[in-house]
């Protein structure tokens, strides 16, 4: 039986498409969740962030239009972690993508050279 991964993705995102293609080629079964239509709830997002080992700031899609429109570059430093998680959960377009999890570890973003060692074991 193939190992299953959950992938939060944006269907129109070329980076997400590349990650999904690479994971499928490695034989993974994927549970896909549209991050824009159905972003992770705050409690799920908190768990994902914890499993990733990354600071919350790394979870923001800093190159995204919504991030820039909201002026978050200057606002995030004044927000609590709880407020940041609530904000991310309120708009999936603020979250860096794709998010890939097997329930024990989590990766965000996709760069083939970095992605491989995490998931292609």
N, C-alpha and C positions, 0 to 999 in steps of 0.2 A: 504494500500500500504506500502510495506517495505521501510525503510529508506535506501537511497543509499549512499555509501561511495566510494571514489576513492582511490585505493591502487596502489602505485608504488612498484613494487616487482621484484625479480629475480626468474624466473621459477625454477631454480635448487637449490634455497636456502631453506634449511629445516626450518629456522626460519620464512621465508615468508609463506611457506606452512602451518605451524602451525597457524599463524595469520589469514590467509585466512579461514582455516577450522573453527577456533573459531568464526570468524565473521559470516560465513555462518550459523553455528549452532545457532547463536543468531538471525537469520532471516534477516540479512542485505543483500541487493542487492549490488554487488560489480562491479565497473568499474575498470578493471585491466589494468595497463600500465607497460610494461616491462622496467625497469629502465636502463638496459644495452643497449637495442636496441633503446629506445626512452626516454632518460633522460629529466627531466623537463627543459624548456627553462629558461634563466636567470630571466626574469620577473616573471614567474610562481614560480620559486624557491624562489625568494625574498619574494613573498607573503606568500608562505608556511612557510618560516623561521619566518616571522613576526607573523603569526597566531600561531605558535608553542610556541612563547615566549622564545625560547631557543637561546643561542648564536650560531653563525655560526660554531664555533669549534666543537659543539656537533653533527653537521651534517656529519662530516667526518667519514668514515668507517676506524678507526685507526688500526683495526686488519686485514685490507685487504692487499692483495699482491700489488696492484697498489699503495696504499698509501706508503707502505714501499719502493717499487722500486723507487718512485719519491723523496724519502727522505723528505717528507712533514713535519715530526715532527719538523725539524729545520727551515723550510722555511715559515710555516704559520704565525709565529709571525711578519714577515717582510712584509706581504701582506695586502693590503687594503681589506675591506669587499667586495667591487665590484670585486676585483681580485679573492677572494675566491669563490664567487658565480659563476663567469665565469668558474673557474676551476672545480667546482662541476658539473656544467651544461655540461661541455665538456666531462665528463666521468662518467657515472652512477655507475661505480664500486667504485668510491670514496665516494659515498653517503651511509650513514647508512640506512639500510632498515629493514622492510618495512616502507613506509611513508603512513599514513592513514589520509584522510581528508574528512570532510563533508561540506567543504567550509567556515566553521566558526571556527573550531578548527582542530589542526593537532597533530598527535603523530608520533614519529619515534622509530624504534626498536620494539621488542616484548618480553615482559616478562609477562606471564599470570597474575601474581599477581598484576602488575602495570597497565596492559592493560585493565583489566576488568572494573574498575571504570570509565575509560575514555569513553568507547564505549558501555558498557552493561547496559545502563539506560533505 
